[in-house]
């Protein structure tokens, strides 16, 4: 051990890394490189990684691939051979004679000295671990530098008995390996839960969390150490990789690490914005796209989407396309061009009037004497979708859709039109939050023209069209959506909050009948506790009314 000459000292490194689901070889190489950096630069005795480090989280049905487990075994052997002078703890899936376990390995001086199977398997929200894993039943502790250290994994820390059993096994400190996805307010929830466990066990806890985007989920990092007095001694960066090493010493109050003077936390808006940026960045890069293309309408949704895309990918990797029709205001084109110039992105203008007229000419015999309605509006949106997808195919750039959660909830969007794309940046961002995020981004640098923020929102698919011609004001719509979608409140509960019964009835009906659209929508960044996607699974065909 590095600290054999000072047995009362234990240096623990928190390895908060960004891994790629299924890429066992690259994840293993990153683990080895990070661990050796901690050992060589910080003289770390113990390097702690995240839950399911080797395959990353969540691997979903990749866990059914039999070839994974041979590769996992090879990865563990490679770690054993390449980390010889310290102790490393990391997560991986392991097949046992009883079933598949969500496991942690403890490798000390190149030897596998212990393994721990996660006991508490979450099966709610975005989690479905009981589909894959069987729970462990025994606590795990190991010795290092004369100290006894316990191991736990993520959900274990949310259960008092599991953690007190580890403490009762002699642990003087508990490690908790995590793949805890972000939603707004999650930092406070986590720290309160860990504080409860530390208060019960009266021993410090090292919480190491995954960081990075994985499809809809964003893992925000924010790994931390909590001393036995429930104070946060150290906190890693949010939304980026980090490696920190802390010295623990034996004191009259048990094992402790010296707290830094100030713990930094992001504001609510900054954390949401960073989550959106990281989600876009990792989705584009991890899936091998060369950049992004965005339909820039001159409205606030596409303006915020462009700002996020540029912050995630760099201006040189983003193309903005304005596609005006006869219903597009001149100020919309000008505002789109202004923002593109401010953000130094490539800007293209493709007028769709002639294409639209061609559609109408060819469809006229079929439509006969039918009056114009939303059909013609949707044709415009679908023309734009075709143009964006053509650019995507030609240049290898993903189309980022620009619809927000309010629109997606009630179906105020066109299937195969403005819903076209590979990733939906604002899918979980309600309209009123879109405005707040736009204001926030402009405090960093003025990149969204103020007129874009101030103008009443409009799809500009018909003369003098405004969103509020079809929908309640967003300051009424958004809370109803939140109550019904995120909190599962029923009609009576929502009306009791003071909303008009006829408005609530209409919104609930729209939400329910547009599930078929959402099922075909692109995945998007999850920032709430209940996003459309993997943690809200509703039937398309349903007789449920409200």
C-alpha positions, -999 to +999 in steps of 0.1 A: +000+000+000+010+036-006+006+045+030+022+016+048+045+040+066+015+060+079-012+035+088-035+062+102-039+078+068-061+067+039-061+086+006-093+080-014-097+092-050-132+098-064-131+089-101-161+106-117-159+095-153-180+095-185-184+061-199-202+047-230-228+020-226-216-013-241-180-001-249-164-024-224-129-021-238-128+017-239-144+020-205-118-004-191-090+016-206-104+048-192-107+032-158-071+020-158-058+054-170-078+073-144-068+049-116-031+051-125-033+089-127-048+090-092-020+067-079+008+085-096-003+121-091-021+119-058-006+088-042-041+074-038-045+042-017-080+036-030-097+047-062-135+045-063-155+044-096-192+043-104-219+017-107-216-008-136-184+011-147-173-015-172-205-016-193-218+018-182-254+025-171-280+017-181-270-013-203-307-024-207-311-055-229-274-056-238-273-076-205-289-104-225-260-106-249-240-136-238-208-123-254-207-094-229-196-116-200-165-130-216-155-094-224-162-084-188-140-112-175-112-101-199-116-065-187-113-075-150-081-094-158-067-064-177-074-042-146-057-067-124-026-067-146-024-030-150-032-017-115-007-033-091+000-007-064-033+004-050-069-007-044-096+000-070-134-004-066-156-005-097-189-018-109-199-045-135-225-071-143-217-106-133-234-139-140-237-162-110-253-196-106-284-180-092-287-152-118-272-119-129-259-095-103-252-058-103-217-062-088-188-042-074-152-056-074-125-047-050-090-053-065-061-048-042-025-049-053-037-068-085-057-094-066-095-096-066-101-097-028-139-092-026-171-088-046-204-072-036-238-077-051-262-048-050-290-056-026-317-029-034-328-030-070-348+001-081-378-007-102-396+027-107-393+057-129-365+052-154-352+021-135-361-015-142-333-034-126-355-062-115-359-071-151-323-080-152-307-085-118-312-106-087-305-089-054-276-096-032-281-103+005-248-099+023-228-068+033-193-064+021-163-049+039-126-050+033-094-038+050-070-012+038-043+006+057-057-007+089-092+006+082-124-013+075-143+000+045-178-010+034-192-011-001-227-003-013-242+005-047-266+034-055-301+024-043-286+006-013-281+040+003-318+048+002-325+019+026-316+022+062-313-015+070-289-022+042-265+006+053-267-001+090-259-038+083-227-026+065-219-004+095-226-033+119-201-054+099-174-032+112-172-005+085-155+027+095-164+043+062-189+033+034-183+037-004-214+042-025-210+036-063-237+054-083-253+058-116-279+084-105-295+103-133-303+140-131-335+158-127-341+193-114-337+193-076-320+159-075-288+172-058-308+182-027-327+149-026-295+129-028-277+148-001-307+146+022-308+108+018-271+104+024-273+127+054-300+104+068-278+073+063-248+090+078-268+101+108-280+065+114-246+049+109-224+077+124-197+070+098-186+089+068-197+081+033-180+085-001-206+090-029-192+086-065-216+093-094-215+087-131-214+117-154-225+120-190-254+117-214-270+083-223-300+086-246-326+104-226-308+103-193-281+127-181-258+118-152-246+149-135-217+137-114-215+159-083-198+132-064-192+141-028-179+131+006-199+134+038-182+133+071-198+116+101-212+149+114-233+151+081-213+180+067-202+179+030-164+178+031-159+179-006-180+180-038-168+172-074-178+192-105-213+190-119-218+177-155-181+170-162-155+144-155-135+149-123-109+132-103-103+143-067-083+127-039-090+132-002-070+122+029-089+105+057-074+104+091-084+086+123-096+112+149-114+111+182-146+113+161-137+084+138-124+085+103-126+121+089-114+142+060-108+179+063-136+199+047-129+225+021-141+260+030-168+264+003-189+239-015-201+252-049-236+245-062-252+255-095-283+275-096-315+257-107-314+273-141-277+267-147-280+230-137-309+225-162-291+243-189-259+223-183-279+191-184-294+200-218-259+209-231-244+176-219-273+155-231-269+170-266-231+168-266-229+131-257-258+120-278-243+136-309-207+125-302-214+090-289-235+082-319-209+094-343-227+124-359-205+152-374-226+179-360-262+192-360-287+209-383-316+230-368-346+246-384-342+282-371-377+298-373-371+331-355-391+318-326-379+312-290-378+274-290-355+271-320-334+300-307-328+283-274-321+250-292-295+267-313-278+282-283-277+248-265-264+231-297-236+256-301-226+254-265-226+216-268-209+211-302-192+243-312-204+268-337-184+252-365-204+220-362-239+235-363-260+246-393-291+268-390-317+267-417-345+293-422-374+279-443-399+307-447-433+304-463-458+330-473-470+331-437-435+338-422-430+373-409-400+392-422-389+398-387-387+360-381-362+357-410-342+387-397-342+375-361-330+340-372-302+356-393-293+379-364-289+350-340-270+329-365-245+357-369-243+363-332-234+326-327-212+324-358-230+294-373-236+286-409-269+300-420-289+289-450-322+302-463-345+279-482-379+293-492-406+267-494-434+286-512-427+270-546-425+235-530-457+242-511-475+254-543-464+222-561-479+201-533-512+220-535-513+217-573-508+180-572-532+175-543-560+197-557-577+169-577-578+148-545-589+176-522-615+188-547-637+215-531-625+210-495-618+241-475-582+248-463-576+236-428-547+222-407-539+199-436-522+227-454-505+239-423-490+205-417-478+202-453-456+232-447-442+217-416-435+184-434-418+201-463-394+216-437-389+182-422-379+167-456-354+196-462-338+191-428-335+154-432-320+158-467-293+181-452-288+156-424-283+127-448-260+147-471-237+162-444-239+135-416-254+160-391-282+150-368-314+171-370-322+185-335-359+191-331-371+222-314-405+214-298-410+219-261-427+198-235-459+219-236-464+213-273-454+177-272-479+171-243-509+184-261-499+174-296-493+210-308-468+197-333-468+179-367-459+143-370-432+139-397-430+177-397-415+198-369-412+165-350-388+152-375-353+147-362-329+125-342-329+142-309-354+165-291-335+190-271-365+206-253-387+176-251-389+178-213-387+216-211-421+234-206-427+266-225-424+289-195-391+273-186-379+279-222-383+316-215-364+314-183-336+295-199-334+319-227-330+348-203-304+328-184-284+321-215-284+358-224-269+366-190-238+347-201-238+365-235-265+381-256-271+355-282-309+353-284-324+385-299-346+402-273-374+405-298-375+367-301-381+365-264-407+392-263-428+382-294-460+362-288-453+326-299-466+315-333-462+285-355-466+308-385-484+282-406-515+304-412-522+342-414-517+360-381-515+328-362-507+327-325-503+297-301-530+311-278-555+308-307-553+270-301-541+267-266-546+283-232-519+307-221-487+288-212-488+300-176-520+281-173-512+252-196-478+243-181-490+238-145-519+216-157-495+195-177-472+192-146-500+182-124-514+156-148-482+142-163-455+146-136-476+143-105-503+119-118-531+142-104-566+134-116-592+158-130-607+166-095-573+173-080-564+198-108-597+216-107-593+219-069-562+239-076-584+266-092-583+257-129-614+259-150-630+225-154-636+229-192-599+238-197-587+209-176-610+185-195-597+197-228-560+195-218-563+161-204-581+149-235-553+164-257-526+147-236-542+113-238-551+113-275-516+124-286-497+096-271-494+081-306-474+112-316-451+110-286-445+073-292-430+082-326-411+113-314-373+115-311-357+108-277-348+139-257-330+151-226-348+143-193-347+171-168-379+164-147-390+136-125-415+125-151-405+130-187-422+116-218-402+086-227-388+057-206-404+067-173-439+075-185-453+045-203-489+050-214-510+030-238-518+045-272-551+028-274-570+035-243-605+042-230-592+061-200-606+096-200-594+116-170 
